[in-house]
């Protein structure tokens, strides 16, 4: 299917839904979805953003600006994942519990505003990775119009650029809890360490990055073409000293660079399957 046909299909799907509440993070996918939904449905499309310790302040501020620029109603709620029983233990199916909590709360907001459907920004590429949260979406009848319209991440970026949406080239982002190896406890202080570390790298000019928290070790992932920046001795000292100041004992660079879902690389297919069968 050509891109223009996918775009037409998306608008057709949204028109048929009549009124929607978009689970809105301010990322590439949900921002594009909100923009198109608001263009099609006007005030029958609202954005719902959940604040928590796993969601950096900069991401919330950007989401607020995006929703405002579209003229969409923006509802902010609290969905603190650390309050969910078992979440902080960081099981393999952690994202299932997170998304179940989120979509349940977005559904409550939708009901308050007389909105028929809850939407998420899942796209076709998400089917290629281990995504327990998609099972929560299915259970709660959350609609994924981008996936239904067969849109990939590249499709969304291209259309976002054509529509003048600022996030068209925004680096991929996932909640901060994804920075911890499965089975390692997630706490508010650890999340703050990751947030501060990543913000420091962003302020230095890095774009696509993750700081993985391995207890007293920070493992830095940056885009493959940004790895060469670490040949600067002064820069390495600056980063290493700051990371030690915020609590890490050792600071490392992942030689393979950033890649989506690197924490899932150690999981066998059996572990993934069993985690979804034991929610």
N, C-alpha and C positions, 0 to 999 in steps of 0.2 A: 504494500500500500504506500503510495507517495505521500509526502509530508502534508500537502494541502488537503488531501483526503482525510488524513488522520485528524487534522485540525477541525475540519468540518464535522467529522464524527464526534469529536469531543464536544463541540458546541451543541450538537444534536442531543447527546447524552445529557448534558447539563439542562437543556431546555426541557427535556422530559422529566427531570427530577423536580422541577418547579420551585423548590426552595432548599437551600443547603447551608450547612455549617461546616466550614473548612477547618480541620485541625491544622493550625497554621504556625509553623516554626520560623518562617522567614528564610528558609532554605530555597534552593533553586526550584524544586518541584512544587512545594506548597505555595510559593509566591506566584509562580506561573498559573497554577490552578486557581488561586484566588482572583487573580487579574481577569482571567477568562470567565470565571463564574460570575464575577461582578459585572463584567461587560454584558453577559447574556441575561442575567437574572436581576440586575440592579440591587435594590435593597432587600431582595429575597436571598441574597448571598451574604453571609457574615463570616468573620474570621474569629477563631477562638484559640488563644495562646495560653499555654500552661507555664507558669513560672515554677522553678524548682532549683535545687542546688546543683542539678546536673545540666542546667541550661545557663550558659554564660550571659552576663549582663549585656555584653556588646551585641549578642544575637537577639536578645529581647528588644534592645533599642532600635536595631535595624528593622526588626519585624514591625515594630510600632510605626516607623517611618514609611515602610512599604504600604501597609494597610491605609495609612493616612493619605498617601499619594494616590491611591486608587479610589479614595472616597468610600471605602468599605467600613462598615461598622466593625469595631474591634473589641471583643470581649476578652478580658484577662482573668484567668482563674489560677488557683494554686493546686498543683498536683505533685506533692512531695514524695518521690519514689522511695526515699529512705524510710518512710512511714509504713510502707507495704511490708507485711510480714514475710521474711525470707529474702527480700530483695537485696539487702546489704551483704548477704552471704555470697552474692554474685553467682548463682547457679547458671548452667548453660542456657536455660530458657528464661533468663532474666528479662529479656525484652518482651516476652509474653505478658508478664505481670505488669510491666510498665505501661505497655500499650492498652492492656485491658482497663487499667485504672484511668488512663487518659481518655480513651474513647467513651467510657462510662460517664465521665464528667462532662465531656463535650456533648454527649447525648442529653444530659440534664439541661445544659444551656440551650440546646436546640429546642427542647420541649418548652422551655420558658418563653422562647421567642416564636413559638408556633412553626418551627422549621421541620420539614419532613425528613431530611436525610443528613447524615454525618458523612463527610468525605475525608479521605486521606490522600497524600501525594505519591503513593506507590506507583512506580512505573514498570515497564516491561523488564528492564534490567534487574530489578530487585528479585525476580524469580531465579536469578543465577547465583544468589548468595544465600547464606543461612539466615533466615529472617523469622524468628519465632513470633514476632509481633504481628505478622500477617495472619496468623491463626486467630489471634485475638480480634482482629478486624473482621474476619469471616464470622466468628461466633456472634459478634455484636452487630452484624449486618451493616458494617461500614462499607461505603461505596468507594471504589478506586477508579475514577473515570479515566485517568491517564493510562492506566494499565488496560482498561477496557478499550480504549482508543488505539491500543498497540503502540504507544509512544515510548521511545527509549530516552535515556538521559540526553543523548546528543540531539534528538528531535526537540526536546524541551528547551535546551540551550539555544538551538537555532531559532526556534519560534520566539523565544524570549527576546533575542537580539532584534528580530524583525519588528517586534511589538514595542521595543524601547524599554524593556524591563531591566532594571539595574542589575539584577541577579544573574543575567545570562552567562557571565563568566565568573560567578562567585565560586570559590573553592567548595568542594563537598564538605559537609559537616555532619557529625553524628553526636548524640548526647555524650557528655563527659564520662558516663559510666562505662562506655565502650573502651576506655583507655586502660582497663584493669583486666588482668588474666582471670579467666573463670576460676572461681573458688577462692579468690583473694578478696578479703572483706573491703567493701566500699563504705567510706565514712565521709562526713562533711569536710573535715580538715584535709583529707586526701584529695577530694574533688577540688577544693580551693587551690591546693598546690598545682594541680593540673591546669586549672584555669589561669593562674598567674603565669605559669611557665609558658603556656601557649600564647598568651597575650604578649609576653615579652618577645617571643620569636616573631609574632605578627608585627610588633612595633619596630623590629629590626628590618622588616621588609620581606620576610618569608611569607608565602601565600598559602600553599597547600601543605599542611603539616598535621602531625599528631605527636603528643608527648605521652608515651605509654608508661604507666606507673607500675613498676615492679618492686614494690615496697621501698627500699632505700635506693633503688636504681631508677633513673629516668632514661628511657630509650626514645630517642628523638627520631621521628620519621619526617622527612621533607620530600618534596617532589624530586624526581630523579634528576632533573636539570638544575636543581638548587643545591645539590650535594656539594658541588665544587666550592660553594661559599665557605665551607668549613676548612678550606686550605689556608684561610686567614688566621694566623696564630692569635692575634689580638681579639678577633671575634670569638674564637673558641674559649679564650680565657674569660671574656665578658659573659658568655653564656654559662660556662661552668661555674663561675663565681656566684652568679645570680641564682642558679638552680640550687647551689649549696645553701645560700641564704634562706631560701624558702623551704628547706627541709630535706633535700636529697643528699645522700652521701656520695653517690657516683653518678656521672653523667656520660651517656654513651650515644653514639650515632648509629642508627641502623643502616648498614651499608647497602641494603637493597632499596632503601627509600620508601616513600609512602605508597601504600596500596590498600584498597578497600578491604575491610574485614580481616586484617592481619592476625587478630586474636583468634580467628576461626581456623587458622591454618593447622593448629594442633589437634583439631577435633576430627575423629573418624566419622564415617557416615552412620555407623551404628549409634554412636553417642548422640549425634544430631537427631536421629529418628527416635531414640528412646526419650530424649528430652521433650519432644513434642507429644509423646504418648503419656507423659507423666506430668502434666501441667498442675 
